[in-house]
Amino acid sequence: MISSFRNFAKTKFAGVLVFIMIIPFVFWGMGGMFSSGNTNNIAQINDKNISTQDFIDHINELNITQEAIRDNLEKNIIEEILSTLVSSKLLDLEIEEFNITISENSLSEKIKNNKNFLDENGKFQRIKYEKFLLENSQSAVSFEQRLKSRELQKNLFDYVGAGTTTPKFLAEKLYEEEKKKLELEYLDLNQFYDQKDTFDNKMIQKFINENKNDLKVEYLDFNYAIINPKNLIGIDEFNEAFFEKIDQIEIDISNDVNFNSIVKDLNIKPINVSNFRFSEKSNEIEKKIFNSRKINFDIIENNDDYILYKINSSDERTPNIDDPELKNEIVELIFQKNKLEFNKKLLTRIQNKEFKQNEFLEMGKNKIQKITLNSIKDNKKFEINSIQLLYSLPVNSFTLINDEKGNIYLAKIKKLYMSDIKMSNDDLNKYMNKENSNTKNSILKTYDLLLNEKYNVVVNNKTLERVKNFYK
């Protein structure tokens, strides 16, 4: 979706911030305007300002292109990036308060021990380091500053989580919990849902009437013209003359020149479309025009072509079940609604302890299946979150679970027992580290909440909107 931002999110730096980077918008939310009305600042942490220039510099450091930002404005990419910047600044304040430092010698050793800069004999090669900087368009100063920042933040988290030591019995308990086998009985609930072929026209029309405001279908009338170098300037080359004509079209649009006048001057025959309804079967150009309908008159790119379009009218109508595609969509909605209601009712009865063994047997009628799960990570049949849910429940419990394809099952836990595999020394070390990590993560989550109380983050909405408008 946002490839550049995702690449950033996969770095170790983003991983370090996993607990804290959500704070600004999850806990504090979007604040109001600063009392000073200073539009040069985009956010404030207590009395520390974050300037618009700080934010732009942060975007440049992340190497996110303007195009990627523009394409994802409606997906809140600006807010996400600002959140990472606020988080980083917040950590800097904590580092300063705890007086956490790193020496130049330590930083130098980090670089010299980086495997990317070592030769086959494990020795640091300055030329490899310099080549890395060139290939990534970085200066030594900026790279070393970012490295220093990451190490300081890592040291902060090490400081916060210091002193966590796992007792052996906790590691053994975690091992037992994860290695337990679970015997399970289950029913595929697909066989209990109302099937689509049982929905007649009367039922479908009733559903439409009851939900007509939510089911209205938008229809468009529009004209468009496909523009490329061949039909505009007579050659297959995207040259200056071609783009000059495209620029002129954009000027004509801004000056409210009539669509028909523009295509007539270009000597390109337009395509007229009436009663267009979005469908996966529609051609890609017309789907793209539909998705761009918020702008009534525009020119857009489509692969190697430009599309000049004009929306003439828009109308919302109640679905017509004489349209086979629309009818199938309504049938699917009814099926999903009935399925959801069935599952919800069954789950409510389970949670209220009203669902009993005799009803499970009655529902099953020789359709009950059995399976043994070998560990809490055994997700060959069911989705991993469902497996973790099952392992958290007592024997004889009922619950609803799902597989990777979204199929829902009614399950009963028959038996939980330890396997015959004994814990080895390697396992003990592994689970000591794992439990220690769990404890540390718990401490960091608590630290996250403490930071929420300690710092007040306010976002300057007007400046934020100004930044967004810059990328539009």
Secondary structure, DSSP 8 states (H G I E B T S, - for coil): --HHHHHHHTSHHHHHTTTTTTHIIIII------TT--TTEEEEETTEEEEHHHHHHHHHHHT--HHHHHHTGGGTHHHHHHHHHHHHHHHHHHHHHTT----HHHHHHHHHT-GGGB-TTS-B-HHHHHHHHHHTT--HHHHHHHHHHHHHHHHHHHHHTTT----HHHHHHHHHHHH-EEEEEEEEGGGGS--GGG--HHHHHHHHHHTHHHH-EEEEEEEEEEE-HHHHHSSS---HHHHHHHHHHHHHHHTT--HHHHHHHHT---EEEEEEE--TTS-HHHHHHHHTTTSSEEEEEETTEEEEEEEEEEEEE---TTSHHHHHHHHHHHHHHHHHHHHHHHHHHHHTT---HHHHHHHHTT--EEEEE-STT--SSS-HHHHHHHHHS-TT-EEEEE-TT--EEEEEEEEEE--S----HHHHHHHHHHHHHHHHHHHHHHHHHHHHHH--EEE-HHHHHHHHHHH-
